[in-house]
Amino acid sequence: MAEIKMEESAVESALSALRTSAQALEADFTKDAGDNVLSLVNKLEEINTTLNSVLRSYQALLLQNEASTKDAVEALKETDQQLATGYRQVR
């Protein structure tokens, strides 16, 4: 029977990098807009607000995926342990 091997440390490392990257995302382009009230600046601020909203949603999605992956890894470990215990009992 074929065996599926999971390198938990590699998964944990990748998930940690994902979490760090997701939390570091930043997209505020109008920090130095000054007192300029031109319509271009107003439009850029509107675009920036929309972009920040999309970015927050994306960050939340990445973090949810990271958490789901961790849960799946734990479920795989538990299933593997249960199967190993069952296999030992049958022998």
C-alpha positions in Angstrom: 0.0 0.0 0.0 1.3 3.5 -0.9 2.2 5.8 2.0 1.6 9.5 2.2 4.4 11.3 4.0 3.9 14.7 5.4 6.8 16.8 6.6 5.2 18.7 9.4 8.1 21.0 10.0 8.1 22.1 6.3 4.3 22.8 6.5 4.7 24.7 9.7 7.5 26.8 8.3 5.5 27.6 5.1 2.5 28.5 7.2 4.5 30.8 9.5 6.0 32.6 6.4 2.5 32.9 5.0 1.2 34.4 8.3 4.1 36.8 8.5 3.7 38.0 4.9 -0.1 38.4 5.2 0.2 40.5 8.3 2.9 42.7 6.8 0.9 43.6 3.7 0.4 47.4 3.5 -1.0 49.6 0.8 -1.3 53.2 2.0 -0.2 55.4 -0.9 -1.5 58.7 0.4 0.5 59.3 3.5 2.3 62.3 2.1 -0.6 63.9 0.1 -0.2 67.2 2.0 -2.8 69.9 1.6 -3.4 69.3 -2.1 -7.1 69.2 -2.8 -7.0 68.5 -6.5 -9.5 66.0 -7.9 -6.6 63.7 -8.7 -5.6 63.5 -5.1 -9.2 62.9 -4.1 -9.5 60.1 -6.6 -6.2 58.6 -5.4 -7.5 58.6 -1.8 -10.7 56.9 -3.0 -8.7 54.2 -4.8 -6.5 53.8 -1.7 -9.5 53.3 0.5 -10.8 50.7 -1.8 -7.4 49.0 -2.1 -7.0 49.0 1.7 -10.4 47.3 2.1 -9.5 44.7 -0.5 -6.2 44.1 1.2 -7.8 43.6 4.6 -10.1 41.1 3.1 -7.2 39.3 1.4 -5.2 39.2 4.7 -8.2 37.7 6.5 -8.6 35.1 3.8 -4.9 34.2 3.9 -5.0 33.9 7.7 -8.2 31.7 7.5 -6.5 29.5 5.0 -3.4 29.2 7.2 -5.6 28.2 10.2 -7.5 25.7 8.1 -4.3 24.2 6.9 -3.1 23.8 10.4 -6.3 22.1 11.4 -6.0 19.7 8.4 -2.4 18.9 9.4 -3.5 18.1 13.0 -6.4 15.9 11.6 -3.9 14.0 9.4 -1.6 13.5 12.4 -4.5 12.2 14.5 -5.8 9.9 11.7 -2.3 8.6 11.2 -1.9 7.8 14.9 -5.3 6.1 15.0 -4.5 4.0 12.0 -1.1 3.0 13.4 -2.8 2.0 16.7 -5.4 0.0 14.9 -2.8 -1.7 12.7 -0.8 -2.7 15.8 -3.9 -4.1 17.4 -4.7 -6.2 14.4 -1.2 -7.7 14.2 
